[in-house]
Amino acid sequence: MKKREDLNLKEFEALLIERLEHTKNNIERLKGELTDISSDDSLNDMEDLASLETLNDNDHIVLERQQTELKEIYHALSKIKNETYGICEETSRPIPIERLRANPIARTIVSRTK
């Protein structure tokens, strides 16, 4: 893949590092909440327990998404390091700068549908 000459990699590295710190903080907060939830012995009511289980499930889903995002951020940072950042992984064409600013972890020109 060819290096992008039109990108200020330092700008995108700063965006990614900021997002990395934010995501790490979210993960730690969620892990703390899950620990607190699992150790809460004050709940006796079935409704409270059901509500707690729903919160627990939701926190696990959010935690999983945050961990996936963390991997994507590390992937993008590695691409900055090896100077392939901003190149579409499917077409090898440049990803528009506006897309990278809106979503610095973008791997492709357009979002893939699943």
Protein Blocks (a to p, Z undefined) as FASTA:
>chain_A
ZZdfkbcfklmmmmmmmmmmmmmmmmmmmmmmmmmmmmmckbmbfklmmmmmmmmmmmmm
mmmmmmmmmmmmmmmmmmmmnopghiafklopacdfklmmmmmmbfbfbdcdZZ
